[in-house]
Each structure stands twice: as structure tokens, then as C-alpha cells.
């Protein structure tokens, strides 16, 4: 069930032109080197680098609105 805040949805609307769709945030992350495991976990780019606020917003949105998974440092 969707649970992202209106504030986070508004950011997605500003960033990608759609408040709900997951394709904009995922394409953005993927273009920066993020990957998704076969079990659905997001993995940050290797080697680990400073993650931007926009990246974290996208990770939070995907996890909160679409039930994607991410745990920093977890070997998925």
C-alpha cells in the first residue's frame, strides 16, 4: 500500500513530472550506477561514493511508495 508522504510525492513530481510513477526515479538511479538484485534490493553504485539528496529522495520514494528495499551496507 502506498505510504510516501505528499512532500516526497511532490518532489518526484518536480524531478520527473509525475508524483506516483516509479520509472522516473528508477531510471535516474540506474543512470547513476544503482542496480537492483534478483530479490528486489536496491544496491548503491560501486565503489561507494557520496549519495546526493535527490538520490536519497528517489530511494526513499521507491521504498515507501512501491515497497522496494534498501539497507545501507547490507549484502543483498
C-alpha positions in Angstrom: 0.0 0.0 0.0 1.4 3.4 -1.0 2.8 5.3 2.0 5.1 8.1 0.7 4.4 11.5 2.1 2.8 14.2 0.0 6.1 16.1 0.3 8.0 13.3 -1.2 5.5 12.7 -3.9 5.7 16.4 -4.7 9.5 16.2 -5.1 9.0 13.3 -7.5 6.6 15.5 -9.5 9.2 18.3 -9.6 12.0 16.0 -10.5 10.3 13.7 -13.1 6.9 15.3 -13.9 4.9 12.5 -12.2 4.2 12.2 -8.4 3.5 8.5 -8.4 5.3 6.6 -11.2 8.4 4.6 -10.3 10.0 4.7 -13.7 11.5 8.2 -13.4 13.2 7.7 -10.1 14.4 4.2 -11.1 15.8 5.4 -14.4 17.6 8.3 -12.6 19.2 5.9 -10.1 20.1 3.3 -12.8 21.8 6.0 -14.9 24.0 6.8 -11.8 25.1 3.2 -11.4 22.5 1.9 -9.0 21.4 -1.7 -9.6 18.6 -4.0 -8.4 19.3 -7.5 -7.2 17.2 -10.5 -8.4 15.5 -10.4 -5.0 14.5 -6.8 -5.4 17.0 -5.0 -3.3 18.5 -1.7 -4.4 22.3 -1.5 -4.4 24.2 1.7 -4.4 26.9 2.3 -7.0 30.3 0.7 -6.6 32.6 1.9 -5.4 30.6 3.6 -2.7 30.5 7.4 -3.1 28.7 10.3 -1.6 25.0 9.9 -2.4 23.1 13.1 -3.4 19.9 14.3 -1.7 18.0 13.6 -5.0 19.2 10.0 -5.0 18.1 9.5 -1.4 14.8 11.1 -2.2 14.4 8.6 -5.0 15.4 5.6 -2.8 13.0 6.7 -0.1 10.2 7.1 -2.6 10.7 3.7 -4.2 10.8 2.1 -0.7 7.9 4.0 0.8 5.6 4.2 -2.2 6.5 1.0 -4.1 7.9 -1.3 -1.4 11.3 -1.6 -3.0 14.1 -2.5 -0.5 17.3 -0.9 0.6 19.6 -1.3 3.6 22.9 0.5 3.6 25.8 -1.9 3.9 23.6 -5.0 3.7 25.0 -7.6 1.2 21.8 -8.5 -0.6 
